[in-house]
Amino acid sequence: MSVLPPFSLRRPETIDEALETISFDDLPLGGGTELLLAMRMRMLLPDSLVAITRIPELQSIEIDGGDLVLGGAVTHHAASSSSLVRDHVPILAEVLEQVGNPRIRASGTLAGNLVFAEPKSDVIPILLALDARVVLVSTNASRTLTIDEFILGPYFCAREEDELLTQIRIPTERVNHAAYVKYQTMERPTVGVAALDLQTAEGRRTRVVIGAVGPLPYRFDFLPSQDIVGKVIAAEVEAIPDAAGSERYKRHVTGVCIDRAIARLAEQRGR
C-alpha cells in the first residue's frame, strides 16, 4: 500500500477549537479507517487532519430524554460494549459487533462511517431503520438531519466543509423486536437486512431496511396485515453487480436475507 501524502496534525481539546480549524483542506479525523485509505489512494489530499479523539463530549454515550446519544468520536467497539447501548438499543450493539474486523471496530467511528457514506455499510442501514438523526455543528449554526437526509449517495453526504458531526441521536422507546441478517464473502457485506417491529405515530409497523446491495439503503414499512415476501421486495431494489456477485445473484441473496430476518422477528414475537 502506498504511503500517506504529507499533512500536518492538529489535536484540539474542545469542539470550539476543532471548529476554528475544520475546512475543505482541514479534515476531521476520528478513527481514520476510511479517511487514511482515501489519502493513500490520493483521493483526498488535505493540508491537515484535525484529530477529534481528545474532545470529551465526542466520546460520550448517554441518554437524553427519549434518545440514546452517541458522540461523534465513539468507536464501534465502545458503542457495542456500552451497557446503555445494550440496554436501550440492543440491535445496534448486535450489528456493531459484526462490523469489519477487530481492528476496524476498535478504531473506526460510527460518525466516520456516516460521513464517508460507504454504500457497503452495516452501520447506515441499522441507523436508518432506527430513525436516527445526526447533529452537525459549525461556528455559527447547528442543524439536525435524519439519516436519509444526510446520506445523499455513495460516498456523498450532506456535511458542509466547515461542519463537525457531533452527535448521533437514536430514539429508544419504539422498537418491539429487531433482527439483522447479512451475507458477505469479503470484508464488507454483500447484503445486510435490518427488520424491526416498531410502534409509530400511525400504529404498529414492520420495517425492512436493505443495505450494501445497491448505491443507497432501501426502507420499506409494512402494516401488520401485509405479507412480507423476500423475493418480492428484492425485485424492487437496485442491485449493483460487482466482485461480490451478479445482479441476479445479489437479488436472490437479498430475498433470502429478508425472509430470514422476518423469520427471526416471528420467533421473537412467539416468545
BELSULPE-V887070 format. One record per backbone hydrogen bond with DSSP energy under -0.5 kcal/mol. CO is the residue of the C=O (numbers start at 1). NH is the residue of the N-H. Records with the same first field share a line. If there is no record, write none. Layout:
# BELSULPE-V887070
CO->NH + NH
This chain:
# BELSULPE-V887070
8->49
10->51
14->18
15->19
16->20
17->21
18->21 + 22
23->26
25->47 + 48
26->23
27->50
29->52
32->36
34->38
35->39
36->40
37->41
38->43 + 44
39->42
47->8
48->27
49->10 + 51
50->29
52->55
54->56
55->58 + 59
56->59
57->60
58->73
60->71
62->64 + 69
64->67
66->172
67->64 + 69
68->70 + 170
69->62
70->168
71->74
74->110
75->79
76->80
77->81
79->82
82->86
83->87
84->88
85->89
89->92 + 93
90->94
91->95
92->96
93->97
95->98
96->99
101->105
102->106
103->107
104->108
105->77
108->76
109->113
110->114
111->115
112->116
113->117 + 118
114->117
117->155
119->121 + 212
122->126
123->127
124->128
125->129
126->130
127->132
128->131
130->171
132->147
133->169
134->136 + 145
135->166 + 167
136->143
137->164
141->138
143->136
145->134
146->150
147->151
150->152 + 158
153->156
156->152 + 153
160->163
164->137 + 166
166->72
167->135
168->70
169->133
170->68
174->199
177->197
179->195
181->193
183->190 + 191
188->186
191->183
192->211
193->181
194->209
195->179
196->198 + 207
197->176 + 177
198->200 + 205
200->203
203->200
205->198 + 207
206->222
207->196
208->220
209->194 + 211
210->218
211->192
213->240
218->210
220->208
222->206
223->226
227->229
228->230
229->232 + 233
230->234
231->235
233->236
234->237
237->239
238->240
239->241
242->245
245->242
246->250
247->251
248->252
249->253
250->254
251->255
252->256
253->257
254->258
255->259
256->260
257->261
258->262
259->263
260->264
261->265
262->266
263->267
264->268
265->269
266->270
268->271
